[in-house]
């Protein structure tokens, strides 16, 4: 039987009883995965003082220390989850968030429905005691299982054989059962199944059969339980490979088969990896944009039929089953393909702003403008602070912003040095980024710009005063630009005469001109007074009114509507008069509202009306929140905690007391509310310490009794809202009668204390001089019409007569310019639940209706969603233009061919993502060595594919490296096995085609290596079990398992000493840790330029690999097989 047959036939079915070594392979991998994750988390939180784990055998050291077992190690980063640890309050949630990224099963410990999505900053209550106990327990169980299944035999103190481990602690039993029951829900979330699929049972029924799976027999794991346990700590790829060797995971052809795989792999881990410095940012941006265009917007996807949605699963049912059912017979290549394709191609966020900003940077459109980037938060080392009578660790954080090119701001240490270079070495101690995560700082749909700036990088600086206190010198933006202006900005750079570099100079000039005019003319009281003195209006003064006729038409009496039309006419006349006096550099519509009102002589509404509106809005807000509770539409717990904490502070009476509630106290207030059931007493103590129960200067209605009578955060939220509503209605509403009518008046009470914030709001007056003084130092908000004239002119120049009118504005002109090309999915019919249709779904072909008709026929909700979909579609068209322009500007992107949106969709025959491309990346192996990796199709293969397409229509052959493979290329670079594998190469550039084959061969032969190791161990046990037991007793260790070094010692003591025993030991150890052995150990033939070239040119030819190329892994296996066969033969003689 050939070796290939051995690979695919003899090992295609495994059982725990007969193939312990198979489980040992993956349990070793699992243990090493956890080791990598814990050390990665520890490196991010160095200031907590935990040490890196020295070896993966110590991942359970916290359990061993806590249970008085001997351990030379110290606690790991897991100890921060212990509620008694000094840094628990300060860092537990931060460490949890970081760890949850790699260990998804941690999500189960959040006290919230598992399939709800929370924002990055949402406060989620976590049962840390339960989490801590489980985590240290399950990692101890993992070490024990790994030890048991990685060794052929274990012998007790009497020399009797022990069974392989099956029993687990009750803590592990409880949580593993819980994990398995929640796996379907977590699967829905992780695979982003839609609400529509969930509601009609399309997915729900597929998981029903999982109720019949038995994970435990008493406290022992069944085979299925061991499968599930092992998969918790494997990457998804290896979990699939691992499971495919077992009955029940093979040769199924139904939806439940997929559901089983997904449930068992619901919590598979993600391994950490170092950030790669992208060497071709333009290419990376191009690939990112094209991949995004290939995905469907979620706003459209959720309104498609099930059949149309399935097009975006990216792999049809039969293809999926073929891959899964034939994994044993095929290479592991298909597993990689499967994992790339199993998640639906659906957009989760609107990334247009990111793409536009990156495009403007990569094309160097601006020479004098830089966009604002948030680098992260700089954190000082923890210090002690007494809160509610307890000393607790605290830290100070400073948000750090910069202005520069995002793709260049990746080196954390270098940037930290730049922003702290004025500090002494002593002052720098303890300073680090809490999380270094450079990203465009977009807030309230605006991004800051700095101009003019001639530096590549300009950031906030950390300085110290004479007393040594640190201070952040923030760099303020010169102006803010709305991200909704980015389509105009991008188009202007594309449509202007000079393309590429400095194509935005007209924009820069326009911004300079506007700001200069604005500051000199409109931020000077004398200038404003001079303009106002020249204006002659009739009538002289107007009072502000709602001039939006659409909103009031048919809702007000005719005479009132006519008055509003008259008011609108007056405003229009005044604007025309004002425009004539201020010139054409700034439009009246571009002025801030306060300046506009001052110059148009429009008086604000009376203070009484304004205050009535404010009080009414406050009451309405509370009533709406109470209605949501009654309808069971509850906010997330984190949102509730945030709302109540902020509201408590806003309703404090005395200014001095309010100022004492610093961010530290706010954080604790928020946390104690979120963890209400467990922290009720601490919440009361904190409120006492802050004097919030003092209703003369503290909170206006909060009492100790209000907190005590509530048993949960939801009950406290309900009680708090109820009391707030009663307080508002009792004190701020006065009811009077005018004849038979009851009139509600909103008043400011005189006999009770009013919260400081409310007092300030209600007594607020406007004074133009103070406003101007404040605005002089403020960042300027650039008006949203500042680029309209320029872009409208450029668009008209590119349209033919008859395609536009002189009255057409940007949206209409842009629609005409970009019309035609679109992804086909935008024309798919939609499904909406329409009011008045008995709640049934209706299939709508929206393309048959004009925008105005959609609202009239189907309602405002449908119209609003369709309007947003059209907006996304417009931005898609602009993204396509950005892609085209990048290709035109940079010929070195490695892109071949042209494309249109009509071909960008899953399954398209001519999708540009299927076009060939070349990838190149420098990879640092260690401090002294880097290698260059390249991935591309050979010229001969490209020609063969093209010829195949000519001869066979659509073609039967495809390119190996295409645009859509960029993510897969990066995944290969993250593989830690490369560190030693590249030692086997002696070339200037390493072909990723060869590397990929080598890595997949490693995955093939790893199992066979351990089969042979167990074969050797078994032979020795059968020969001399007692002798082994005697040798093991001398080791004075706590293991019943006979370790491999004991077998080596037995061989040496019994006349089987061999110079290759050490190599066997090294190789076993390396394969246990998912590594290649160093080249110097085995001195295998080096892979040179000629061999690599032959591989690239011939590897796709039938039988060429089998006859002409032997992988490193196969050579290592051959070494193992040769030596162990010889040893077993000699032992059995």
N, C-alpha and C positions, 0 to 999 in steps of 0.2 A: 504494500500500500504506500502511495506517495505521501510526501510530507503535506502537500496541499489537501489530500484526502483526510489525513490525520487532523488537520486544522478544522475541516468543515464537517466531518462525519463523527469521529469518535468522541468529540467533546461538545456535541451539539445539545446534549441533555445533561444536566447536573442535579445532584441532590445533596443536602447538608450531610447526610449520613455517609455517602460514598465519596464526596468531593470536597472535603474540608479545605483543601488547599485552594480551591477555586474561590471560596468565600474569603480565605486568607488574603488572596490577591487584592480583592476590592476593599476588605477591611483595613489592610495596610494603606491603601490609597486614601480611604476615608480618614484614618488617623492622621496621615500626613497633611491632608487638606485642612483639617481643623488646626493643626500646628501652624500652617501658613497664615490662616485667618487670624488666630490669636496674636501672632507676632506682628501682623500688619496693623491690627487695632492698637496694640501696645505702642507701635512706632508713632501713631497719630496722637497718642496721649502720653508722651514721654514724661511730661511734667508731674504725672501722678506717682512716679517713682517705681513702677513695676518693671521687672527685668524681663527681657525676652526669654522664651523657653529655650533651653539648651538643646533639646531633642524632642521628637514627637512622642516619645514614651512618657513625657511629663505633662501631657495635656490634662491629666486628671490630678495634678498636684494639689489643687485646692481641696478636693475630696480627701486625699490622703492626709493632708495637714489637719483638716477639721476632724478626721476620725482617728487621730493619734497614731496613724501609721508612720513609719519612719520615712522622712523625705528630706533630702539635702537641699531641696529647692524652696523658693519663697512663693507667696501667693501670686497668681497671675492677674491679668486685667479683669477677669471675671469677678474678682473680689469686690469691685466697685458696685456690683449689684446687691451686695450684702447691705441691708439697711443700717447696720451698725458701723459701717466703714466711714471714716472721717470725710471722705470725698463723695459719699453716696448722694447727698442732697444736690451737690453742685454738678456732678458729672454723670450720674447713672443714666439719665435720659439721653445725653449726648453719646455715650458709649453704646447704648441700646440702638440708637438710630444708625450709628456707624456699623455695628455688628449685624443688624437686621438686613443690611444690604447684601451680606454674604450668607447669612443663615436665615432663610425665609421662615422657618418654623417658629422663630421668635415672635412673629406677628400674632400668634395665637394668644400670647400673654397680654396683649393690649385689651383693655376692658371695653371693647367696642365690637360691633358686628364685623366679622372678618372680611366681608366682601364690600365694605365701604372704603372709598379712597380718601385719604386725608392729605392735606397740604403739607409741605416741608416743615412749616413752623407750627402746625396745629398741635395743641397740647393733648396728648393721649394718656389717660391713666393706665398705668402698668402695674401688675401685681409683682413687685420685685422680689418679695420673699419667695413666692412660688417659683418664679423664674430662676432665682439663684439656686434654690435647692434642686430643681430639676437639672439645670445646666451642669452643675458639678457632678450630679449623679449619673446623668446620661453619658458624660465624657468618660467617667470611670468605667461604666458598662462597655463603652466602645473599646477602651484599652483592654478590658478583660476578654471581650469577644475576639479582638484582633489577636491577642496572645494565644487564645484557645485554638483558633482556626488557622493560624500561621505555622503551627507545629504539628507534626504527625501524631505525637502521643504526649499525654500528660500522665505522670505517675504520682500517686499519693505517698504519704509517709511510709506506708507499708509496702510500697512497690507495686501496688495494684493500678491497673489502667483506669483513668478517669474518663467519663463521657465528655464529649464536646459541650461547651457551655450553652445552655438554653434559658436558665432561670434569670429573671431580672427583678429589680426591686419594685415594691408597690408604687413608688413615685414614678418610675419609668413606665410601669404598666398603665397607670391612670392617664398619663400625658400622651403616650403613644396611641392609646385607644381614642383619646380626644382628637389627636392630630388626624387619625384616619377618618373619623366621622366628619371632620371639617374639610377634608381634602377636596370633595366635590365643589364646595363653595369657594375654596381658595383657588381651585382650578379655573372656575369661571372668571375669577378676577385676574389670575395670572395670564390666562389665554384670551382675556378681554372678550368673552362671549357677550352678546348683546342682550338687552332686556327683552327684546322680542323673542329671541330663541329661548330664553329662560321661561317666559310667561306661557309659551305654547307647549312646553314640555319637550322640545326638540333635544335639549341636553339633559334635562332632569331624569328622564326615563333611562338614559344610557348608563346612569350610575346606580340604578336601583339594585342591580345584582351584587353590588359591593356589600350589601347587608348580609350576604351569605358567606363572606370571607371571615375566617376565624384567625385572629392574630395571636391568641393566647390559649394555652391549656393550663388552667390555674395561673401560676406566675411564670410559666415557661413559654418562650416564644415558639410558635409553630413555624413551619417553613415559610409560610406567607408573612408571618410576623418578622422573621429574620430578613426577608426580602425588603420589607418596608423600612425596618430599622436601618439597614445598610444604605439604602437609597437616600436617607436623610442627609448623608455626609458625602455624597458623590455629586459630581457635575452631571448635568442631564445626559450628555453624550454617553458617559460611562455607566450611568444608571440604566439606559436603554440596552447597552451591550450586555451588562450584567444580567438583566431580567430575561433577555432573549434565550438564555440557556435553560429556562425552566418551563415545565408544562403549565399551561394556563396563560402563557404570554406568547404563544406561538401559533401560527397557522389559523388564526381566527379571521373572519371576514365580515365582522359586524361592527356597528357603532360602539357597542359595549366594550369591544376589544380596545379601541382607542381610549375609551373612558377609563378602563383598567390601567393602562399604561400611564395616563395622565394623573390618576389618583395616586398611584405608587410613586410617581416622580413629581408630585405637586410641590414638594419642599426641597427639591434638589438645590445644592449650594451654588454660589458663584465664587470663583476664586479671585483674590485681589491680584492686581498687576500694576506695574509701574507705568506712568504715563509716557507715551512715546512722543518725542518731539517730531512733529510731522515735517518732513523735509520738502514736501511740495504742497503748501497750503492751498494753492489755486486748484490743484487737482482734487484735493480732499473736499474743498468747497463744491466743486462741480459735481462730484460723485454724490455728495450729501444732498444737493438740490435735486438731482435727477432721481435719486431714490425716493425723495419726498413726493415728487410729482407722480410717482408710480403708485402712491398710496391714496386711498379715498378719504376725504374729510369725514370725521365722525358725524358731523351735522347732516351729512347726506346718507352715510352708511346706515344709520339707525332708522331711516325711513324707506329703505329698500325692502323688496320681498326677500324671503329666505333664499330663494333660488339665486337672486342677484347678489346677495351677500356672500354666498358660497364661492363666487368667483374670486373673492379676495382672501380666501383661505390659502391661496397660492399653490395649493397642491390638491389635485382631485382625489376622490376617495380611492379609486383603483390604484393610482400611483402610490398613494400612501401605504396601502395594504401590500403592494408588491415589494416595497422597500422593507417594511417590517417583517413580512413573512419570509423573505429571502436573505435576511441579514447573514445567516450562517454561511450561505453559499456565495454571497457577494463579498466584496471587500468592505472595510469599514467606511469607505468613501461615502456610501449612501446614507449612513447615519449622520454624517456632517451635513449632507444636503437636506435631510429630513429636518434637522434642527433649525436650519436656516429658513425652512418653508412652513413650519408648523404654526407660527404666529400670524394671525391675519394682517394683511397689509392695510392698516388703518391708521390715520394720523391721530395722535392724542392731543397735540397742541398746534396753535398757529405759529409757525416758525418763520414767517415772512420777515419780520423785523430783524431777526438774527441774520438771515440770508442777505438782506439788503445792506446791513451794516458791514458784514464781512466782505461783500462784493465791493463796496465803496473803498474799503481798506486795501483789499488785495489788488484792485485796479489802480490804487494810488490816485483816486479821483481828486482828493484834496491835498494841498501842500501846506495849508495853514490851519486846518481844523482837525482836532482829535476828539473822539467820542469818549464819554465817561465809562469807566470800567470799575466794578466792585471786585477788589482782590480777595476779600474775605474779612474776617474780624481778627484783629491783633489782640492777643490775650496775655495778661500779666500773670505771674505765678500766684497760686491761691494764698489768701491770708485769712485770718480768723476774725469773725464778727459775732457779737452776741445778739441773738434774736430770740424773743420770747423766753429769755432766761437760759438759752443754750448757746454754747460756742459752736459756730458752724463755719465751714470753709466757704469763702467767697472769692470771686475773681473780678477783675475789671477788664472789659472788652471795649475795643475801639474799632468801629468800621473804617476800613482803609479803601479809599478810592484813588483811581489813577486815570490818566489820559494817555492813550497809546494804542498800538496795534495789538489786538487780542491774541493773534497767533504767535506773537513774540513774548507774551507774558506767561511763560510756563515754568520758569525755574524759580521755585519758592525760595531757596537759600539766597540766591543772587538778589532777588527783589527785597527780601528781608534786610539784607545788608545795605541796600541802597536807601531804604526809608529810615534806617536807624544809624546811618554812618556818622551822625553828629554826637552820638552817645558814647560814653566810655564803655569799656568792656564790662565793668561791674554793673552799669546801668542796663546793659543789654541782657544780662542774666535773667532768665525767666520769661523773656519776651518770645512769643512764637505765634504763628497763625493758628487760631482755633480750628479753622478749616480753610485751607488755601484753595479757592475755587474761583478763578477769574472768569467773569461774565459781564456782559453789557448791563449797566445799571439802569434798567428801565423801571420807572416808578410812576404810577398814575398815567400810564401811556405816554410818558415823556422821557427823553434821554438828554443828559447834559452834554454841551460841547464847550471846548476851550479853544479860543482863538484870540489873536494869532499865536501860534506855537511852532517853534522851529526845532523842538526836541522830539526824539522818538518816544520818549517816556517821561512823564511828569506826574509825580504822585505825592500824596500826603506825607509829611515828614514827622517823625517822632523826635521831640526835643525835651529838654529838662530845664527847670528854672534853678535859681540859686539854692533852693532847699532840696533839690534833687527830685522834685515831683515831675512825673512825666506828663507831657502835653502833646496833643496831636495838632499840628498845623495843617488844617484841611485846605485843599485846593478847590476853590469854588468854581463851578462852571461859569462861563461868560453868558451863556444863554441856554434855554431849554427848547428842544424841537419835539413836536408831537410825532410819535411813530406813524401816525396816519398820513404824515407828509412824505414818508419815505418812498412810496410809489412815484410821487412827482419828482423827488430828488434823483432817484435812480434813472428815471426816464430822461430827465434833463441831461444827465451825464452821457446817456447813450445817443441822444438826438442832436447834441451840439456838434459843432464842426470838428473839434479836436477830440478824438477818441482816447480811451485809456487814461494814461497819466495826465493829471491836472485837468481832466475833463469837467471837474466841478468848480473851476475858477470863477465862472459867472455866478454860481451860487455863493461862493465866498464873498465876491464883490458885492452882491446884493445884500447879504447879511451885514457886512461892514457898513454899507451905506444906510441901511435901515436903522441900525443901532446908533450910528452917529447922529442921524437926524432925530431919532426918538429921544435920545438923552439930551441933546441941546435944545430941542424945541418943546418937549412935553414933560420933562422932569425938572423944569424950572418954573417956579411960581410966577416970576416976572414975565416970562415968555407966554405962559398960559393967560395971564391977566391981559397982556397986550393983545393976544388973539381975540379973547372974549370981548374986549372993548370995541373991537371993529365989527362985531357981529350984530345984526339988526334982525330980530325975529318978531313975528306976529302970529299968535300972541307972544308976549315977552317970556312967559314961563309956562311950563307944562309939568304935570305930576305924573310920575311913572305909572304906566298901565300895561297890562298884557296885550301886546300888539300882534299876537299870533291868531289871525282870523280863523284859520282852519280848526283850531281847538275850541273856539267859542261859537262857531257857526251852528245854527239850529239848536243851540243850547241857551241862548239869551233872547230876550224880547227884541223886536225889530228895531225899536228906537235906540236900545243899548248897543246893538250891533252897528248901527249907523254911526253912533258916537265913536266906536272903536275904529271904524274905517276912516273917520275924520281925523282921529288921533294919528293913525298910521300915515295919512297924507301929510299932516304937519311934520312928522318925524322925517319923512322923505325930503320935504322941502328944506328942513333945517340941515340935513346932511349934505345936500347939494350946496347950500350956502357955505357951510363949514369947509367942505372940500375945496371950494374956490379960494379960501383964505390960507389954507395950510400947504398948498402946492400938491404935486402929484407923486412925490417920493414916498409918501405914506397915505394909504387910504383911510378914510374915516372908519370903515369896518375893521381896520387893523388896530385901532386904538383900544386900550383897556377900558372897560365899562365905566369906571369912575371918572376918567378923563373925558370920555365921550359925553357922559351926563353933564359934567361941569361946563363943557364948551357948547353943548346943545341947550343948556339951561333947563335941564330936567330935574325936578325936585323929587327926592325920595319919598316913599309913602310915609305916613305919620308913624311916630313911635308906637302909638296905641295899636294901629293895625299890624305893624310888624311884630309886636310882642304877642298879640292875639294869635297870629299865624304860628309863631314859635311854640306857644303853649299848646295850641291845638295839634300841631305836628307831634309833640312829645306824647300827648295822650293817645293819639291815633297809633303811634308806633307800639306802645305798650299793649293796646287792645289787639293789634294784629298778631303780636307774639303770643298772647293768651289764646287767640283763635287757633293758632298753629298747634298749640298743646292740645286743645279740644279735638282737633282733627287728627291728632296723633302724628303730625308732621314735625317731629322733634329735631332740633339742630344736633350736631355732634357735641359730645361732652366737652371737647376742647373749646368749641365756639361758645357754649354756655358759660364756661368758666371765664373766658375772656370778656364776654359781655358783662357779667355780674361784677367782676373785678374792676373794670373800667367805670361801670355805672356807680359803684360804691364810692370810688374816688371823686367822680364828678358831682356827687351829691353831698360833699363835705361842706360845712357852713363856713368855717374859719379859714382864711387864706394861709395863715402860718401853719396850721395843722395840716392842711392839704400839701404844703410844700415839704413837710417832713416825710411824706409817703414817697420815698425814693423808688427807683426801679427795683432795688433789692426787695423792698417790702411788697411792691406790686407783684413781683414774681412769686413770692411766697403766698400772697393772697390768692392769686390765680391758681397756684398748685393745690392749696388746701381746699379750694372750692371744687376743683376737678376730682380730687381724691376724697370727696366729702365724707363718705361713710367711714373711712379710716382716720380722717384728719379733722373731724368736727371739733374736737376739744382744742386742737392747735389753732384752728380758725378763730374760735372764741378768744383764746389767749392773745392771738395776734391783734384782733380787733380791740381788746382791752388795752394792749400796749400802745396802740395808736390812738386811743381815746375816741374810737368811732361810736361807741355806745352813748357818749355824752351828747344829748340832743340839743344842747345849747351851742356847741361849736363843732361837734362831730358830724355823724351822718344824720340826715333829717328824720329817718324812720327805722333804721336798722336797730334791732334789739337782740339781746342774748336769747330771749325766748323764741324769736323768729328762727334762729339757727337751731335751737334745741328741739323745736317741734318738728323739724324736718329730718327724715331718715336717709335720704339719698340726694344726690345732686339734682336730679329731675324734680323731686318734691320741693327742694329749696328754691329752685328756679321758678316753679309755679307759685309758691308762697311769696317769694320776693316780688314777682310781677304783680300779683294781686294786691299786695300792700302798697306798691308804688302807684298803682292806678287809683286806689282809694285815697292816697295822700294827695295826688294831683287833683282829682275831682273835688275833694273836700275843700282844698285851699285855693285853687286857681279857676274855679268855675262859679259864677253867680248867675242864678236863673231868675229872670223877671218875666212879667206878663204884659203884653200889649194887646189889650182886649181879650180875645179867646186864644190868642197865640202865645206860646211859650218861647221866650227868647233866651239863648245861651250867650252869656258874656264871659270872656276870658280876662281875668284880672291878675294883678300882682298883689299878693296879700301884704298887709301892713303889720299884722300883729304876731306873725310867726317868722322865725329865721328862714331866709331863703339861701340855698346853696351858693357858695362864692362864684362858681362858674356860671350859674344861671343869672346871678345878679349882674355879672360882667356882661353877659350876652344881652340881657334885657335893657340895661342902661347904656348900651353902646351907642355912640354918636359918631358921625363922620365929619372929619375936618380935612379939607383938601391939602392944606399945608403940611400937616403931620403925615398924611398919606404919601406925599411926594418925598419927604425926608426919608421915610422908611424904604421907599421904592428905589432911591438912588443907590443904595448898597445891595439891593436885592438882585437876584438873577433874573434876567429878562426872559419872559415867555414869548417866543417868536409866534406871531399870529399864524393861524392855519391857512390863511389865504396869501401868504407872502410870496409863494412861488407860482400862484395861479396864472398871472399874466404871461410869464415866461413859458410855462409848459403849454398853455393854451395856444400861444403863438406857434410854438414848435410843432404841435400836433396838427394845427390847421395847414401848416406848410406841407405836411405829408399826406393830407387828404385831398381827394379830388373835389371839384366843384359839384355841388348837389349832395355831397355826403355830410354836410354840416351847414348850419346857419350861423350868423354873427352872434346870435343870442346863446348858442350852445356853450355850456360850461365844461369843466374838466371831465366829469363822469361820462357825459354824452360823447365828447370827443374821444376819450380813451376807449369807450366801447366800440366806436367806429374804427379806430386805429387797430385794435386788437381782435376784432371780430373774426369769426371763422374757425380758427384752430382751437381745438379743445379736446380733453380726454373724453372718450365715449361715455364714461360713467355719469357725466353730468346730464346726459339726455335720458337716463333711466327713469322709469315711472316711480313715483313715490307713494308711500302708504302713510296716511294720516288718520287719526281719530277725529272725526268731525262732530261738532256740537249739533244736536238735533237729528243725528242719524242713529239714535239708540245706542250710542257708544261704540258702534261697529267701525272697523277699519275700512277706509275707502282708498282705492287705487286711483291716483291722479296723474295724468300726463300734463305736467305744469307747462310744458313747452307750447301747448295749444292756447295758453292764456297770456295776455299782457299783464304787466305788473299790477296795474290798477284793478284789473278784473279778478286777479287772484284774491285780493282782500275782500272784494265785494261778494265773490262766490263762495270762498272757503274760510274766511275769517282772518283776523289780524295775526293769530299765532302762526298759521301757515304762511301768510305773507311775510312776516318777519323772518322766519327761518329761510324761506326762499330768497329773500333779499340778502341775507348773510351768505348763503351758498353762492349767489352771483358775485358777491364781494370777494369770496375766496377764489372763485374761478378767475376773476380779473387778476388777482395777485399771482395765480398760477401762470397766467400768460406773461406776466412781467418776469417771473422766475425763469421761464423759458428763454426770454430775451437776455437775461443775465447769463444763462448757460451759453447761449450762442456767442455773446460778446466775449466771455472768458476764452472761448476756443479761438476766436478771431485774434484777440490780443496776444495770447500765448500759444504758439505753435508746438510747444514742447509738452503739452498736457498728455500726449499719448492717445488722443482720441481720434478715431477714424470714422468718417461718415457724417451724415446730416440727420436731423431728426425733427419731428413735429409732435405736438401734443397728441394728435390723433393716434399715434403709435405708442404712446406711453400709458400702458395699463397692463395688469397681470394677464399673461397668456398671449400677448401681442406677438405676431410673427416677426414684426420688424421693430421691436422695442429697442431703443438705443442702449438700454441697459445690457442687452445681449451682444453689443459690439465689443471688439477686442480692445484691450488697454494694457499698458505696462505699469507695474508698481515697483517702486524702489524705496528701500528704507535702510538706514544705518541702524544697527542694533548694538548697544553696548553690552558686552558679555561680562566684563569686569572693569575695574578702574583703569587697567592698562590696555584693554583690547576691545576693539569694535570690529564688526563685520558688516558688509553691505549685502543685503538680500534683494534679489530681483525676482519678479513673477511676470512672465509674459509668454505668449505663444510663439513658437518658432515661425519664421517666415514661410517655411515649407508647409506647416500645418495650416496657416492662414490661407494660403493658396488652395490647399486641399479642401478646406471648408467652403471657400468661395466657389470652387469648381463644382462641389457637391450640390450647392444651392442652384447653380445654373442648370445642371443636368437633371436635378430631381425637384425642381420647383422650389418649395420652401427649404429643401435640404435635409439631409439625414445626419449631418455632422455639425457639431457646434464648437465654438471657441471655448478654450479652457479658462482663460482669464478675461473676464468681461467687467464692465462697469459695476454690475451688481455684486461683484465678488470683493469689493473693498473691505467690507466688514469681516469676511472670512479671512482675507489676507492679514488683517490686524490680529485676529484670533491666533493665527499661527505664530505671529511674532511674540505673543504673550506666553507661549508654551515654555515652561521653565526647563524642559529637557534639552532645549537648544544650547544651554550653557556648555554642556559637555559634548553634545553631538557635533557642534561646529569644529571641535578639535580633530575630527576625522576627515576634515576637508583641507586641501591646500590649493585654494583658488582665490583670485582677487575679488570675485563676486560669487556668492553662493546662490544657485538656482533654487527657488522655493519649490519647484516641481520635485526636485530630488529630496529636499527636506520633508516635504509632505509625505512622500512615499516612505521615507525612513521612519517617520513618526507613526504612520499607520502600520508598518511592519512591526514596530515595537509593540503596539497594542495587540497584534496577532500573537506574537511569540511570548509575551509576558506570561500568559496562562500556561503555555507549554514548558517554560522554564520551571515554574513552580510544580508542575506535574512531575518533572524529572527530579526535582529536589525531594519531593515526597517519596518518590520511588527509591531514592537512596536511603532516606530515613527509615522507610518501611523495611528495607532489606537488613539494616543494622538492628532494628528492633526484633525482627524475627530471628536474627542470629544470636543476639545477646542482650535481651531486655534488662536482665538483672545487672549486667555490667554497666549499662547506661545509667540505671538508677543509682548505682554506687557512685559513679562519677558526678552525677547531678547533685547528690547529697553534699559532696565536698564543696560545691559552689556557694553554699550558705546564702542562697537567695530565697525569695518568697514565691518562686514560680514552681508549680507542679509540671508545667510544660517543659519538655526537653528542648532546650534551645540548640540552634544549629552548631554553635561553637562546641557543645558537648559531643555532638556527633563527630566533629572534626578531631576533637581530642581522642575519642574512641578509636578513630581510624589511625591516628598517629601512635596510639598505645598498642595497637594490634597488628602492627607491621604493614599498614597500608599507607604509610607516609608517602606523600606525593608532592612534588613541587607545585602542582596546580591546585592544591587544597585551598591555599590562600586566595587564589583567583576565584575559585568557586564561592568562597565566603563573601568576597567583595561584590561579585556579580549578584548574589542573592540579596545582599544588603541594598545595592543600588536599585534593583528592580522592585524591592519592597517600598522604596521611597520615590518611585516614579522618576528615576534618573537613569542616564547612561553612565557606565563606568568611565573614568578618565582614560584617554587613549593610551597613555603610557603604561597602564596596567596590562593591557592585552596586545598592544602594538600591532593592531590589525592594519591591513593595507590602507593607505591614504587615498581618498577620492580626489583625483586631480582634474585639470581642465579638460583633458581628452575624454575621460570617463563621464564627466558631467555633460559635456556637449553631446556625446553619443546617447546618453539617457534622454536629454531633452528632445532629440531628433527622432528617437526610435521607441520610446516607452509606450506609445499608443499603438504600436504594431503587435499583432497577435503573437504570443509566446516569446517575444523578444526579452522581456524581463526575466522569465524563467530560465532562459538559456544563456543570457549575457550579463545579468546584474545580480549580485548577491548583497542584500542589505546588511547593514551593521548588526541589526537585531538578529538576523538569521545566522550570521557568522558567530555571534555570541551564543545563540542557542546551539549551534553545531558544536561549539566548544563544550558546552554543558552536557549535551547528549553523548558526545564521544567519551568524556571523562567519567560520567556517571555510569554509562553502560559498562565501561571497563571495571570500575570499582564494584558494581553490583555483581558482575560476573566473578570477580575474584573473591568477594565476600561469600558468595553462594557455593564456591568450590569446597 
